[in-house]
Amino acid sequence: MSLKSGQRQFDLGRSFYFLWCGESLAVVGTALMEFALGVWVYTHTGSAVAFANVVLAATLPAVLFLPLAGGLADRISHRVIIVCCDVSLALLLFGVMALLWFDRLEPLHLYIFNCLASIVGAFRKPAYQAAVNSIVAPEKFTRASGLMSISKNASALVAPLLAGAIMAKAGLVTILAVDLMTFCSGTLLVIKAFSHVRLAPAHHDSAGKGSVFRGALGNIVAALNFFAAGHLMAGLLVYTMVRSALLSLATLMMTPLLLSTLGSQTLGMAYTWAALGGLSGAGLLISMGNPRRLMALVAVADVLLSVCIIAMGVVSQAFAYCALAFVAITAASVADASVNSLWMRKIPAGSRASVFALISMLTIATTSLAVFGGGLLVDHWFQPALVPGGLYAESIGRWLGVGAGRGVGMLFVVAGALFALMSLSVLLYGPMRRLDREQPQATAVRASDSPQVDAL
């Protein structure tokens, strides 16, 4: 009995590592592709609007399709969804390569490609998250989240450097060929991962095959009911949305902050140290194993992160920016992986993909609003008020300084202060601080009126 148990634990671990390696290749390939396509559009059009449209086309469609994608992933085999999405993306890449090879590629083609790729990614992401949740033992969720964080931060560090080098020497077609190989290799690893998992027999409800779509809609409702059933889960959702939005705002606004004061070289250094900090934080969390008081750890890490964000709005030296970026993203990486581990522990099995998809949709929407609103505040209020003779030049300007980039600095201070208040409120509110000790809300959610089809 113990031998079988040990074999089962080993198989589950091996399955996760194959799945993680496949996903890591997909993440690196996606990062290479996004960087290269943005560079190609900007160099061929010289338009910042065209560049922004590439980013929007790769982001906004996912918001519309994520709820349905999550509902389907709770009804259909995760393996089938992931493999189909990888094959679809490979076909899309092959189409772009053909257009580029015959010199027919236009920016409009890339908008369409990014839009379709975003839809494919919307179906893939919740299926992958739910698959990890299914094959990893609960006591190993934190380590799994740390490894997933390493993939994301490593791609942020390596992909721009690698894509820039390949683009300079071999052009876009080589980047796309590398992407094609990474996605195909990742698909093979995903298939290998599921080959080590004993699949449950498929279930069919009385309504027949046509009920899969209706069941997906039912799972969307179940995801909403999950948050409506308990204020702590709703609080964790709001916390996740706001922290992701503020962190994304600070990360994106580092570009105008440093370009307007210290130049592109310092910006590159800061992003490099930020990526190294992400790897450091993920490694730290993995070394901690299965930490207790996970929500308290999240809040403490976010307090440290908020202090770094505030400090970045005040300092002016390149060394200080790099050091703060390293510490900030180290703390952010610990908090991100810990929050993800909390979700993995709390979401009932029948609605995992649906809830993950809903979280992703709301996070993307909140982040987009925060970035848009932050840009408006800087352009129309903070920066005009912090020029010589401006409204805040003789008050706040004495602390933050006046001139170029100080409006973004003020945004950092305001966003960091709000972030600190939110994190401290979690530490002070006992039930939220002890959230990881609460039992999962399995009884509060009814995924659908019929059994789930084949969890993997």
C-alpha positions in Angstrom: 0.0 0.0 0.0 2.8 2.4 0.9 4.7 1.5 -2.3 1.7 2.4 -4.4 1.2 5.6 -2.5 4.8 6.6 -3.0 4.5 5.7 -6.8 1.4 7.8 -7.0 3.1 10.8 -5.4 6.1 10.4 -7.7 3.9 10.2 -10.8 2.0 13.3 -9.8 5.2 15.2 -9.4 6.6 14.0 -12.7 3.3 15.0 -14.4 3.6 18.5 -13.0 7.2 18.9 -14.1 6.4 17.9 -17.6 3.4 20.2 -17.6 5.4 23.1 -16.2 8.2 22.6 -18.7 5.7 22.7 -21.5 4.1 25.8 -20.2 7.5 27.4 -19.7 8.3 26.9 -23.4 4.9 28.4 -24.3 5.5 31.4 -22.0 9.0 32.1 -23.5 7.6 31.7 -27.0 4.8 34.1 -26.3 7.2 36.7 -24.8 9.5 36.4 -27.9 6.5 36.8 -30.2 5.0 39.8 -28.4 8.3 41.7 -28.3 9.2 40.9 -31.9 5.8 41.8 -33.4 5.7 45.1 -31.5 9.2 46.0 -32.7 8.2 45.1 -36.3 5.1 47.2 -36.3 6.8 50.2 -34.8 9.8 50.1 -37.2 7.5 49.7 -40.2 5.0 52.4 -39.2 6.8 54.7 -36.9 3.5 55.1 -35.1 3.0 54.8 -31.3 -0.7 54.4 -31.9 0.0 51.4 -34.2 2.2 49.9 -31.5 -0.5 50.5 -28.8 -3.0 48.8 -31.1 -0.9 45.7 -31.2 -0.9 45.5 -27.4 -4.7 46.1 -27.2 -5.4 43.5 -29.8 -3.4 41.0 -27.8 -5.2 41.9 -24.5 -8.8 43.0 -24.9 -10.3 39.9 -26.7 -9.3 37.7 -23.8 -11.5 39.7 -21.4 -14.6 38.9 -23.5 -13.8 35.1 -23.9 -12.3 34.2 -20.5 -15.7 33.5 -18.7 -16.9 31.1 -21.4 -13.4 29.6 -21.7 -13.4 28.8 -17.9 -16.8 27.3 -18.1 -15.8 25.0 -21.0 -12.6 24.0 -19.2 -14.7 22.8 -16.3 -16.7 20.6 -18.7 -14.1 19.3 -21.2 -10.7 17.6 -20.8 -8.0 20.0 -19.9 -5.6 18.0 -22.0 -7.8 18.4 -25.1 -8.1 22.1 -24.6 -4.4 22.8 -24.0 -3.3 20.7 -27.0 -6.0 22.2 -29.3 -5.0 25.7 -28.3 -1.3 25.0 -28.9 -2.0 23.5 -32.3 -4.2 26.5 -33.2 -1.5 29.0 -32.2 1.1 27.0 -34.2 -1.2 27.3 -37.3 -1.6 31.0 -36.8 2.2 31.4 -36.5 2.6 29.4 -39.7 0.2 31.8 -41.5 2.1 34.8 -40.4 5.4 33.2 -41.5 3.9 32.5 -44.9 2.8 36.2 -45.3 6.2 37.4 -44.2 8.0 35.0 -46.5 6.0 36.2 -49.5 6.4 39.8 -48.4 2.7 40.3 -47.9 2.7 41.0 -44.2 0.9 44.2 -43.1 0.2 45.7 -39.6 -3.5 44.8 -40.1 -2.5 41.1 -40.3 -0.7 41.3 -37.0 -3.7 43.0 -35.3 -5.9 40.1 -36.5 -3.2 37.5 -35.5 -2.9 39.1 -32.0 -6.7 39.1 -31.6 -7.0 35.5 -32.5 -4.0 34.5 -30.4 -5.6 36.4 -27.5 -8.8 34.3 -27.8 -6.8 31.1 -28.0 -4.8 32.1 -24.9 -8.1 32.9 -23.1 -9.2 29.3 -23.6 -5.7 27.9 -22.7 -5.0 29.7 -19.5 -7.9 28.5 -17.2 -7.4 25.0 -18.5 -3.7 25.1 -17.6 -4.4 26.6 -14.1 -7.1 24.0 -13.4 -4.8 21.2 -14.6 -2.1 22.2 -12.2 -4.7 22.3 -9.4 -5.7 18.8 -10.3 -2.4 17.0 -10.5 -0.6 18.7 -7.6 -1.2 17.8 -3.9 -2.6 20.6 -1.8 0.5 20.8 0.4 2.6 21.4 -2.7 0.6 24.3 -4.1 3.0 26.9 -2.9 6.0 25.3 -4.5 4.1 24.8 -7.7 3.1 28.5 -7.7 6.8 29.4 -7.1 7.9 27.4 -10.1 5.2 29.0 -12.3 6.4 32.4 -11.1 10.0 31.4 -12.1 8.8 30.7 -15.7 7.1 34.1 -15.9 10.0 36.1 -14.5 12.7 34.2 -16.5 10.8 34.9 -19.7 10.7 38.6 -18.8 14.4 38.6 -18.3 15.5 36.4 -21.3 12.9 37.0 -24.0 13.6 40.7 -24.8 17.4 40.1 -24.9 17.0 37.0 -27.0 14.4 38.5 -29.3 16.4 41.6 -29.9 19.5 39.6 -30.8 17.6 37.3 -33.2 15.7 40.3 -34.8 19.0 42.1 -35.4 20.7 39.2 -37.1 18.0 37.1 -38.6 14.8 39.0 -38.7 11.2 38.3 -37.7 10.8 35.1 -39.7 13.4 33.4 -37.5 11.7 34.6 -34.4 8.4 33.1 -35.6 10.2 29.8 -36.5 11.7 29.6 -33.0 8.2 30.3 -31.6 6.8 27.5 -33.7 9.3 25.1 -32.4 8.7 26.1 -28.7 5.0 25.7 -29.0 5.3 22.3 -30.7 7.8 21.1 -28.1 5.6 22.4 -25.3 2.6 20.5 -26.8 4.6 17.3 -26.7 5.5 17.9 -23.1 1.9 18.5 -22.2 0.9 15.3 -23.8 3.7 13.5 -21.9 2.5 15.1 -18.7 -1.0 13.8 -19.0 0.2 10.4 -20.0 1.4 9.9 -16.4 -2.0 10.8 -15.0 -4.7 8.2 -14.6 -7.7 9.7 -16.3 -11.1 9.4 -14.7 -13.8 8.0 -17.0 -15.8 10.6 -18.8 -19.2 11.4 -17.5 -22.2 12.4 -19.6 -25.4 14.0 -18.2 -28.9 13.1 -19.3 -29.2 16.1 -21.7 -26.5 14.6 -24.0 -23.6 16.3 -25.8 -25.6 19.5 -26.4 -25.5 20.2 -22.6 -21.7 20.9 -22.6 -22.3 24.5 -23.7 -25.2 24.9 -21.3 -23.1 23.4 -18.6 -20.3 25.9 -19.4 -22.8 28.7 -18.8 -23.8 27.0 -15.6 -20.2 27.0 -14.4 -19.9 30.7 -15.1 -22.9 31.2 -12.7 -21.2 28.9 -10.2 -18.1 31.0 -10.3 -20.1 34.1 -9.5 -21.9 32.2 -6.7 -18.6 31.2 -5.3 -17.7 34.8 -4.5 -21.3 35.7 -3.5 -21.4 32.9 -1.0 -18.7 34.3 1.3 -17.3 37.8 2.0 -13.8 36.5 2.6 -13.5 35.1 -0.9 -15.0 38.3 -2.4 -12.5 40.2 -0.3 -9.6 38.1 -1.7 -10.9 38.8 -5.2 -11.0 42.5 -4.7 -7.5 42.4 -3.1 -6.2 40.4 -6.0 -7.7 42.8 -8.6 -6.4 46.0 -6.9 -2.9 44.7 -6.1 -2.5 43.5 -9.7 -3.7 46.8 -11.1 -1.5 48.9 -8.9 1.6 46.7 -9.5 1.0 46.8 -13.3 0.5 50.5 -13.1 3.8 51.0 -11.3 5.6 48.5 -13.7 4.4 50.2 -16.8 4.9 53.7 -15.5 8.6 53.0 -14.8 9.2 53.6 -18.6 8.1 57.2 -18.7 9.5 57.9 -15.2 13.0 56.7 -16.1 13.1 57.8 -19.8 12.1 61.4 -18.8 14.9 61.6 -16.1 17.8 59.1 -16.6 17.4 57.6 -20.0 16.9 54.3 -21.7 20.1 52.7 -20.3 18.9 53.1 -16.7 15.5 51.8 -17.8 17.0 48.6 -19.2 19.1 48.1 -16.0 16.0 48.6 -13.8 14.0 46.1 -15.8 16.8 43.6 -15.7 17.2 43.9 -11.9 13.4 43.7 -11.6 13.4 40.4 -13.5 16.2 39.1 -11.3 14.2 40.1 -8.3 11.3 38.1 -9.6 13.5 35.0 -9.9 14.8 35.6 -6.4 11.3 35.9 -4.9 10.1 32.7 -6.6 13.2 30.8 -5.4 12.7 32.1 -1.9 9.1 30.9 -1.8 10.1 27.5 -3.2 12.8 27.2 -0.5 10.1 28.0 2.2 8.2 24.8 1.2 4.7 25.1 2.6 4.6 28.3 4.8 2.0 28.8 7.4 -0.1 32.0 7.6 0.1 32.4 3.8 -2.3 35.5 3.7 -0.2 37.2 6.4 2.9 36.5 4.2 1.1 38.1 1.2 0.2 41.2 3.2 3.7 41.7 4.7 5.3 41.2 1.2 2.9 43.8 -0.2 3.6 46.3 2.5 7.3 46.0 1.6 6.3 46.3 -2.1 4.3 49.5 -1.4 7.2 51.1 0.4 9.4 50.5 -2.6 6.8 52.0 -4.9 6.6 55.1 -2.8 10.4 55.4 -2.6 10.7 55.0 -6.4 8.5 58.2 -6.7 11.0 60.1 -4.6 14.5 58.9 -5.5 16.5 60.2 -8.5 19.6 58.0 -8.6 20.0 55.1 -11.1 21.4 52.8 -8.4 18.4 53.5 -6.1 15.9 52.7 -8.9 17.7 49.4 -9.7 17.9 48.4 -6.0 14.2 49.3 -5.4 13.1 47.5 -8.5 14.9 44.3 -7.3 13.4 44.4 -3.8 9.9 45.4 -5.1 9.6 42.6 -7.6 11.2 40.1 -5.1 8.3 41.0 -2.7 5.8 41.0 -5.5 6.9 37.6 -6.7 6.5 36.1 -3.2 3.0 37.7 -2.9 1.9 36.7 -6.4 2.8 33.1 -6.0 1.3 33.0 -2.5 -2.0 34.5 -3.7 -2.1 31.9 -6.5 -1.5 29.2 -4.0 -4.4 30.5 -1.8 -6.8 30.4 -4.8 -5.7 26.8 -5.6 -6.5 25.8 -2.1 -9.8 27.5 -1.8 -11.5 26.9 -5.2 -13.7 23.8 -5.3 -12.8 21.1 -7.9 -16.0 21.5 -9.9 -15.4 25.2 -10.8 -11.7 25.6 -10.8 -11.3 26.8 -14.4 -14.4 29.0 -14.2 -13.2 30.8 -11.1 -9.7 31.2 -12.4 -11.1 32.6 -15.7 -13.3 35.1 -13.8 -10.4 36.2 -11.7 -8.2 36.7 -14.9 -11.0 38.6 -16.6 -11.6 41.0 -13.7 -7.9 41.5 -13.2 -7.2 42.4 -16.8 -10.2 44.8 -16.8 -9.1 46.5 -13.6 -5.5 46.7 -14.7 -6.5 48.3 -18.0 -8.7 50.9 -16.2 -5.9 51.6 -13.7 -3.3 52.2 -16.4 -5.6 54.4 -18.5 -6.6 56.4 -15.4 -3.0 56.7 -14.2 -2.0 58.1 -17.6 -4.8 60.7 -17.4 -3.9 61.7 -13.9 -0.2 62.2 -14.9 -0.9 64.1 -18.1 -3.7 66.4 -16.9 -3.1 66.9 -13.2 0.1 65.7 -11.6 2.6 66.7 -14.2 1.2 70.2 -14.9 1.0 70.8 -11.1 4.7 69.9 -10.6 6.3 72.1 -13.2 8.1 75.3 -12.0 5.3 77.7 -11.0 2.7 74.9 -10.9 0.0 74.3 -8.3 2.1 71.9 -6.2 5.5 73.3 -7.0 5.9 75.1 -3.6 4.3 72.3 -1.5 4.6 68.7 -2.7 7.3 69.8 -5.1 9.7 70.5 -2.2 9.7 66.8 -1.5 9.3 65.3 -4.9 11.0 67.9 -7.0 9.6 69.7 -10.0 10.1 69.2 -13.8 10.1 66.3 -16.2 8.9 63.0 -14.7 7.8 64.4 -11.4 4.1 63.8 -12.2 4.8 60.1 -12.6 6.8 60.2 -9.4 3.7 61.6 -7.6 1.6 58.8 -9.1 4.0 56.3 -7.6 3.7 57.9 -4.2 -0.1 58.0 -4.3 -0.4 54.4 -5.7 2.1 53.1 -3.1 0.3 54.8 -0.3 -3.1 53.3 -1.3 -1.4 49.9 -1.7 0.1 50.2 1.8 -3.3 51.0 3.4 -4.9 48.1 1.7 -2.1 45.7 2.8 -2.2 46.9 6.3 -5.9 46.6 6.5 -5.5 42.9 5.7 -3.0 42.5 8.5 -5.3 44.2 10.9 -8.5 42.4 10.0 -8.2 39.0 11.7 -10.5 36.8 9.5 -8.8 38.0 6.4 -5.3 37.5 7.9 -6.3 34.0 8.8 -7.9 33.2 5.5 -5.6 30.3 4.7 -6.8 28.5 7.9 -10.4 28.6 6.8 -11.9 25.5 5.2 -12.5 25.6 1.4 -15.9 26.8 0.4 -16.7 23.5 -1.4 -20.3 23.5 -0.2 -21.0 27.0 -1.2 -20.7 26.3 -4.9 -22.7 24.1 -7.1 -20.7 23.9 -10.4 -23.7 22.6 -12.5 -26.5 20.2 -12.4 -24.4 17.5 -14.0 -21.0 15.9 -13.2 -17.8 17.3 -14.7 -16.5 15.6 -17.8 -13.1 14.0 -17.2 -11.2 16.3 -14.8 -8.0 15.9 -16.9 
